[in-house]
């Protein structure tokens, strides 16, 4: 009985205690302990076990600093150590145990001594060719060893069979008139008088000449096939059966020479073809800026170059090429920007800009390109009068010589491209405007009116330096132009004597400056810009290394 009372009391006390206080749950520390164990394990691991890209990826990202540039697996590399070994036995043993095949010409003789380490078959063949003169050909996995002595090889070059020449000339001429003398004749005669009137059977010949005050003459001539044959003849030499045969129509070159001489000619042809195929796309903007009142002395190029946020600093390397004043004067330079629009917008802050022409042309390396937009007008440049007297009859035969004068825009450019994508440009722009002008000349007792040409020319001839995509600027060609702004009251302004009372005559002089913007862009053989083509090549190499590293299939599987 007492035992049952104790149990009842204990249960009641426990129930009251549970009502008086909230029970505390037991904390599970297993998760925290697991995290602490993982952190401790990471701290104990060496740093080299961190996730790093494969070595092949590093080789592709930093090819000049890391990796084997040959792209050969380490299992394909070996050591070579031979001393006075027969050349035939050396070549046959070189490919033993490899997937390559070897064919040695029966006339191959001599011995070879080499000590090479960590090389592949291609490197060994190159060294043997350079040192011992054993030339070879590789076709897939097959090597052919050729004997020494003279041999012939055929090369193919794609180039036009033509001879091209060009002349660019800029000159300042001072006028001069010379007298060719007087001649008399009687009876039956034939007299000639240039730009004059025949009188009393006298032949007075006067000619207009000129003294050249300043002149720049640039001549270019391209005879590729003749120069190529001369160069190859110098490289391989003459005599002892050596020959160089060039067929421009077929684009074929046949060279018979020693193996090392043929290798030199082959390297020259490879480099020459690469240089010849480089081309430049030339985009030009020919602008005429009608200067505002604040810039009557010319465009302030210093203000244009100092504009913040437009990256329009003159000079290829960022250095300034403008004069300290930056105002007026003909000059040339290069913007670091490659955008025409930004340059034109900046010029509009100093006047009204009119685009005269926007030509675009392509040309290959060291070849002149000419852009011509305008028209030819014919003007009288010489008058000849032939008088024939026979049996009392006099016959006058006037002869008029017409010469075309070009009015418009002409631009010729010759680029030279370096291996570093730097361009040297010879630029000769010319803007000409030809108008009719009547000259009244008194010849003896006659007054002659001659319609002559009044030509206004603005041109410059310069050599500039730029990189692909930069904007070259030519400026400083200024001109004053008079404009007649006449106005008047209709009808009354046209009345004689009193018309000036109802009309107004105003002569305005404006100043224009000619600005030429030229952007050369180097193009690759596939028509892409050179920079884009090189980026594509680097990406293709990177993709190839990734495919090799991650074991992509031979059909070009992608990296997932």
Residue, then its C-alpha position, 0 to 999 in steps of 0.5 A: x500500500x505504501x509502495x503504491x502511494x510512493x509511485x502515485x506521488x512520483x507521477x504527480x510530481x513529474x506531471x506538475x514539473x512538466x507543466x511548470x517548465x518547457x523541456x530543452x531539445x538535445x542539440x545534434x552536433x553531427x553536421x557541425x563536426x562534419x564541416x569541421x572535419x572537411x575544413x581541416x582536411x582541406x587545410x591539410x592538403x597541399x596547394x598543388x592539389x587545387x583545381x588547375x587547368x590542364x598543361x595543354x590549356x596553359x600552353x595554348x594561352x601562353x605559347x611564348x612562355x610555356x609548353x612545347x611549341x612543336x605540339x609533339x607528344x612526349x612519347x614521340x620524342x627520342x635521343x639520337x647518338x650516332x658516329x660515322x654511320x652510313x647515311x642509308x642505315x641511319x635513315x632506315x633505322x630512324x623510322x624503325x618502330x614508328x608509324x612513318x615510312x622511309x624511302x632512300x634513293x639508291x645514289x644516297x651515300x656518305x656517313x652521318x654523326x649526330x648527338x641529339x636529345x629530346x627531338x622528333x623525326x621532323x627535327x632530325x630530318x631538318x638538321x640532317x638537311x641543313x648540315x649534310x645536305x640530304x634533302x627530303x620530301x614528306x608526303x603524309x607518313x612517307x619520307x623520301x631521301x633524295x641524293x645530292x647534286x643538281x635537281x629540278x623543282x617546279x613552283x607555282x605563283x599566282x600573280x598577274x602577267x603585266x607590267x604596271x607603272x604610275x606617276x604622281x606629280x605636284x609642282x608650282x610653275x612660274x609663267x614665262x613667254x619666249x619668242x621663237x623668232x621671225x621668218x619671211x618668205x615670198x612667192x608660193x609659201x606656207x606660214x604658220x603662226x601659233x596663238x597669233x595672226x598672220x600678217x605680211x607673210x611674217x611667221x611670229x611664233x610665241x610660246x608660253x612656258x614656265x619655270x618650275x618653282x617647286x616640284x614633287x614627282x613620285x614614280x612607281x613601276x612594277x614588273x614582278x616577273x622580270x624582277x622575280x627571275x633576276x632575284x632567283x638567278x642571284x639566289x641560285x647562281x649561274x653556271x654548272x647547269x643551274x637554270x631559272x625558267x619563269x613562265x608568267x602566263x602559266x604562273x610556273x617557275x622551274x629551278x634547277x640547282x643544288x638542294x640547299x639553293x632550292x630550299x633558299x629559293x623556296x623560302x623566298x617564294x613563300x615569303x614573297x607570295x605572302x607579302x604580295x597577297x596582303x591587301x589594304x581597303x582604303x576608306x576615304x572621306x573628303x570634307x570641305x569645312x566652311x569655317x565659322x567666324x571664330x575660326x577664320x585662321x583655320x581649324x584648331x586641331x589642338x582643340x580637336x585633339x584635346x577633346x575628352x572622352x573621344x580618344x582623338x589624340x594625334x600620333x600613332x603612338x599617342x604623341x602629338x604631331x600638330x604644331x604648338x599653335x595647332x591652327x592653319x598650315x597644311x599637315x598630316x597625322x593619324x587619329x587613334x580613333x577608327x570612327x569617321x563619325x566622331x571626327x566629323x562631329x568634332x569638325x562641325x563645332x568649328x564650321x559647316x561640314x560638307x562631305x564632297x566624296x566618300x570613295x572606297x577602294x582596295x589595293x595590294x601591297x606596294x601597288x598604286x590605287x587611283x580614285x577619280x570622280x569628276x568630268x573632263x571639259x575641253x578648252x582651247x589651248x592653242x590656235x594655229x593659222x596656216x596661210x597659203x599663197x599661190x598664183x595670187x590666191x591666199x588661203x587661211x587655214x585656222x587650226x584649233x587645239x583642244x585640251x581636256x581639263x579635269x574638274x573634280x576629285x582625284x586621289x591616288x594612294x600607295x600602301x606598304x604593309x609591314x609584318x607588324x601590320x603597320x602601313x606607310x602611305x603615299x597620299x596625293x589628293x587633288x581637288x580641281x575646279x575649272x571654269x570658263x574665262x574669256x581672254x581678249x588679246x590684241x594681235x596687230x590690228x585685230x582683237x581676238x577673244x579666246x575662251x580659256x580655262x581658269x583652273x583652281x587646284x588644291x592638292x598635297x603630296x605626303x607620306x604618312x604612317x599609320x596602323x591598320x584601322x587608324x584614321x589619317x587626316x590631311x588638313x590645312x588646304x584653305x581657300x577664299x570664295x566670294x559669294x554675290x548675294x543680290x536682292x531687289x524688288x521685282x520689276x522695279x529692281x530691273x528698271x534701267x537707271x533707277x533699278x539700283x534704288x530698289x535693289x541691294x548688292x552684297x558680296x560675302x567672302x567665306x573661307x573653306x578648308x579642305x580636310x581629307x580623312x583616310x582609314x586603311x584596313x589590312x585584309x587577310x587572304x580570306x577577305x577578313x581584317x588581319x586582326x580578325x584573322x589572327x584572332x581566329x587562328x589563335x582561337x582555332x589553336x586553343x580549340x585544338x588543344x582543348x580537343x586533344x586534352x579532353x579526348x574529343x573524337x576525331x570527327x570534331x566533337x565539341x567540349x561539353 
